[in-house]
Amino acid sequence: MPSLEIRDLFVALSATPDKPIVKGLTLTIRTGEVHAIMGPNGTGKSTLSKAIAGHPDYVITSGDVLLDGKSILAMEPDQRARAGIFLAFQYPSEIPGVTIANFVRAAVQARLAEGEDLDATAYYKRLYSKMDLLKIDRKFTSRAVNEGFSGGEKKRCEILQMAMLEPTFALMDETDSGLDIDALRIVAEGVEAMRGDKFGVMLITHYQRLLDYIVPDFVHVMYDGRIVKSGDKSLALELEAKGYDWIKQELATA
């Protein structure tokens, strides 16, 4: 079973490599599993996801990240993506002048073997099917990526990209941020439709509400750059009831 293994990882901003944000984090995610990462602001959750994806603003100073037993640290971001890692941003970027249809088509084409061409008819049939699932108007295929989109439209567009690329592992950074309840449900349904034994998820969120729709197999509490507590969905409910100060108090008395 494919796995994404994070071993004793230390991560800092590239500009300040001597000031770690993630501090010795270890976690293994296997396909078929959804791992929710929860924790207060500033504890390193987004830093973790971006470092795994190869974001240039972050540097891994120690530790390793293994995909199917092989280190990905020497890979460029596009190589990590082709290997099966997808990063869903908290704030998806606008790409003026590039339509959704052409952007997704280029990304799918890049995943094909050298010399293999994408069949246009099959591509659009599949694209429209995913758009219908996410309740995205088909007219959006001719719109520039995320330009003038609402928060919910941006997130649905990103889930559309994920659904078309079919990554092995998705790193979802606060996908619920800025979504109303209807948009949250639609986005969650899109993620749930992909769920299966060939797909694993690391789901970063502050709030338990998303976990009502995407029920995690494991919940981890991240605090001061480390995972300090793990459990099932009941841990998220406990956090919702007690707040993050509860974790701080537990650590202080441990």
N, C-alpha and C positions, 0 to 999 in steps of 0.2 A: 504494500500500500504506500503510495507516494507521501512524503512528509516534508514539512518545512521546519527545520530544527534551528533554534536560536540558542547559542551556547555562550554563557557568561559574557554577554555583550555589554560593551561600554561605548557610548556614543556622545559626541560633543558637536557644537557648531564648528564648522571649518575655520572660522575666524578666531575661535578660542578653544583650541584642542585640549588645553590643560584644565578645562572646566567641564567635567562630564555631566550630562543630563540623564542619560540612561546609565545605570551603575550596576553592572553585573547581572543582567536579566537572562534567565534561562526559561525556554518554553518550546514545546514540540506540538505542532499542529499537523494532523493527518487528514487526508481527504475523507470526506464524509462527516467531518466535524465542524462545528461552529464554536469558536472561542470568543467570548465577549471580554474586552478589556475596559474596566471602569476605573475611575479615579478622579481626584480634583484637578483643576487647572494647574498647569505648570509642572506636572509630575513626569512628563516625558512620553506620553502616549503617542502624540502625533510625530514626535521626533523618532520614535521607534519605527513606525510605519514608513516614514520617508527614508530613513537610513537603509531599511531592508530593500526598498525599491531603487536605491542608488542616487537619491537627490544630492546634488553637488553642494548644497549648503551645510551638509552634515558629514562628519567623518567618524568611521568606526575605528576607535583607538585600540581596542582589545576585544578578543572573543571572535566568534565566527557565526555565519549563517549558512546552513547547508540545505540544498534542495536535492532531495533523493540521495543524500549522503555526500554530495559534492558541494564544495564551497562556491558561493556566488560573489565573493568580495572582489575578485579581479574582473568581474563582468561590468560592462557599461550598462546604464539604465535600459537601453533598448534591447540589449542581450538578455537582461533579466526578464524583461517583458516577454520576449520571444520564448524564453524558457518556461513561462507559465505563471509569472507573477503580475498581478494587476493592482494598481493603487487607485482607489477612489478618493479624490480630494475632498476636504471639508468645504473648500471654496473653489469649485471648478473654474478654470480659466476660459476667457473668451478668445476665439480665434477668428478675427474678422477676415472675410474674403474666402473662407474655406467652408463649403457646405457640409452638413452632417453626412449626407450620402457619400460624398467624396472622401471625407475624413475617415469614416468607418471602413469604407472600401479599401483605402490605402493601408489601414491597419490590418485588415483581414488578409490582404494580398501579401503583406510583409511576413505573415506567419506561414505562407505556403512554401513548399520546396522550390529550390531554384529551377526555373524553366517552366513551372506550373502556373497557369493563368486562371484567374477567377472567372467563373461563368456568370455573366451579367444577369441573366434571367433568374437563375437560382439564387443569386445574391439578393436581388430586390424582393423576391418572394419571401426569403427568410427575414430580411430587414423589415418588411411590412408586417410580418407575423409577430416579430418582437415589439414593434411599435404599437400594434393593436393590444398586445398584452399589457403594455405600460401606459395605455391610453394616451399615446402621443399622436397628434394629428399627422397624417401622412404628408401634409404640405410642409411639415418641418424639414423634410429631406433637402429642400432647396434653401433653407435658412442657414446662415453662418453659425458655426458651433458656439452655442451659449450667448450669442450677441443679442442683447435685449431680452433675455429669458428671465422669468421669475426664478426664485430659489428652487421651487418645486420642479420647474421645467429643466433647470440645470441638472438636478439630481437624477431625474428620469432619463435625461440624455446620457448621463454617465453610466447608469445601469444598462441602458441600451448598448453602449459600447462594450460593457462587460459581457452582456448576453451574446453579442455577436462574436467576441473573441474567445469565449469559453476558456478562461484561464484555469490553471490547476489550483491556484491559491489567490484569493482576493483579500487585500488589505483595505478595509473600509474605515476611513477616518471621519468619524462623526457625521455619518450619512444622514442622520435625523436632524442635523442643525438647520434651523430656519424653515422646517417643513410644518405645514398645518396637518391636521389629522387625516384628511383625505389623501394628500400627497404622500404622507408617511405610509399609509396603508398600501397605496399603489406601488411605491418603491419597494416595500417589504415583500409584496406579492411577487415582484420581479425577481428578487433575490431567492425567495422560497422556490420559485419555479426552476431555478438552477441547482437546487440542493440535491445532492446525491453522492455516490461513492467515488466520483471522479473530481470532486470540488470541495475545497476547504476554505474556511473564512476566519479571518481575524477582524472582529467587529469592535471598533472603538466607539464608546458612547459615554455620556455623562448620566443618562437617564434610563430608568427601567422601562419607560413606555415603549421604546423600540423593541424591547425583548418580549413584549406581548405579541408581537407580530412575527419576529424572527427569534424563535425560542432556541437559546444556546444550549449546547451540550456541556459547556464549561464556562464559568464566570471567574475572572481573575481581577483582583484589586491591585492597582499599581499605585505606589506611593513613594515619592522621593527617588524615582528612577528604577524601582525594583517591584517585582510582584511579591506582595506581602501576605496575600490570602487567596485561596482558590476554593471553588465549590461548584454547585449546580445553580440553576435559576433562582433557588431560594435565597442565595447569597445576594443577588440583585435586589430582591424584595426587602431583605434586611437592611441593605444600604439605603434604599428609598425611605424606609421607616426611621432609621437612626442617623443618617447623614454620615459624611466622611470623618467628622470629628470622632465618631465611634472607633474608626480604625486607628486614628492618631492616639486615642486614649489606650487602646489595646497594645499598641507598640510601646507606649511609654511605660506600661506596667509589665511588659513581657520580661 
